[in-house]
Amino acid sequence: MKHLEKEKLKTLLNIIGTTPSHQIAHFTQGGEALIEGIYEYCKQQGYRYQIYCTNGDFYDKFKDKYNSSKTTHVMNFPLQRKVYKIQAREFNVLFVSSIIEEEERNDFLKKSHKIIRSSGNIIIFIPKKDYRIRDNWVASLEDNLYVSTSITDDLFEHYDVIISRKMHGWGN
């Protein structure tokens, strides 16, 4: 990931709120600033943070740094896994900063839908002003039972952010 502004990340993280016992997952293949920002926020709030590294080299770099925390866990996690659900865990928020190719999106969103709690959010980072990718993501989200999709295009210098919600009881 390119440079991510820390103060603006704090603004984004405020949408998570301060409800006790949140669990947050993050599919990533790079971008230490985003991980560090989410990690610090989760530590302050007492939230559980699951980091799914979709790149083995990135996993090797960060597994020791974050696995020492009681509330944060790092896993080497190829997107081609049959299912994403581990230990029946469901997450309130799912961050996606990994590049998910267009032909893999529907499969990714179906598997992800099962690990997000009802009314939970998926937050996807995409390249700034890439309207083709943005429109494809929005269509894929709608096709896979995510609703209330919104796009934040004025927060970060290099990224637009898509936020969508899994609605209660849909697709379960």
N, C-alpha and C positions, 0 to 999 in steps of 0.2 A: 504494500500500500504506500501511496505517496504521503507526504506530510499531512498530519491531521491536527487541527488547532485544538489545544486542550480546553480552553475556555468554552469553545463552541460544543465540544463533546460533553461538557458538564451540562450545557443547556439541553442537549439531546437526552442525556441520562435522566433528567428531571421528569420525563414523561413516564418513567418506570414507577415513580412514586416511592412512598416509604412504608408500604404495607409489610408487616412482618412475614418472615419465612419465604420470601421470593426465591425462586430458582431461575438462574439465567444460563442459557447455553449460547455458544458462539462457534460457528463454523468459520475457520480462518486458515489461510495459507501464508500469512505474513502480516506485518503491520504491528509492530511492538507498541506504538503509541495508543492504538485503540485497545489492545489487550490491557495495557497498564492502566488506562483510564477506567475501563470497566472493572478491572480487578480492585482498584482503589475504592471505587464507588461501592462495590459489593462488600469490601472489607468494612467500610464505614457503616453500612446499613445492616451488616450481619447476614448477607445473602449468600447462597451457594452459587458458585460460578464454575461451569463445566466448559472447558476449552477443547473443542474438537479440531485438531490440526489435520487438514486435508493434504498437507505436504509433509512427507517424512523428514526432510531436512529441517524444516521449521520446528517440528516436534522435537527432534534431537537437541535443538538449540534451547528450547524453553521448558522441557519436561522437568528438569531439576529445579529451575527457578520458582515455578508455581506449585509443583506437587508437594512442597514442604508445608504449604498452608493447609489448615484444617478444613477450610471452606471452598478451596479451589482445587480442581483436578484437571490435568491435561491428558488427553488421549490421542494416540495416532489413529486417525479415523478416515479411511478411504470412503469417498462418496458412493462407491459401488457396493457398499454393504447391502445385504439383503433387507435388513430392517435397521432403523436408527434407535429404537426403544431399547434402553438398557436398564435393568432392575426396576422396571415399571415406573420409571421416573418421568414426570411431566414438568415442563418449564413454563414459567409465566411470560418470559421474553426469550426470543431466539434471534440473535444477531447473525447476519450472514455477510462476511466480507470476502469469502472465497469466491473465485470466479466460477460460476455455474454456467456451463455452455447451454445454449438454447435447446439442444436436443436432449439434455439431461434435466431440464427444469421441472417438467411435470412429474417425473419420477422422484426428484428431490423434494418437491412440495408435498407429494402424497406421503412420503416417508416422514417428512418433518411435521405434517399435520397431526400425526399420531403422538408426537412427543410434546406438543404444545397444549397447555391446559385450555379448557373452554374459556373463551374471551381473552386468550393470551395474544400477544403481539409478535409478529415477525418483522424485523427491521433489516432492510437490505441496502447495502452500500453499492452504488453503481457509478461508473464514470460520469463526470459532470457533463450535462447537456447532450448526452447520447440518447436522442429521442427514440431511436429504433430499439435499443436495449430496454429503455424505460417502458415503452409501449408493449413489448413482448413480455416483460415481467408482469405488468398489470394484467394483461390478458391471461397469463398462466395462473396468476393468483386467483382471478375470478373463476377460472375453469376448475380450480382445485379447492373450492369452498372457503376462500378467504374473502372477507368483505371489509367495507369501510376503509378502502385503500386511499392513502394520501401520499403526496410527494413533497418533500422539503428540498427545494433547489437553491435556497439562499443561505444555508447554514455553513457549509464547508466550501473551501476554495476548489478542491479537486473532485468532490463527490456530491451526487444527489442521494437522497435517502428516501426509500420507499418504506412506508409503514402500513401494515395490514393486520387485520384481526381475524382470528379463528372464532367463529360464532358458536355459541353454546349448542351442543347437541348435533351440530352439522357434521356429517361424514363419519360418525363414530359407529 
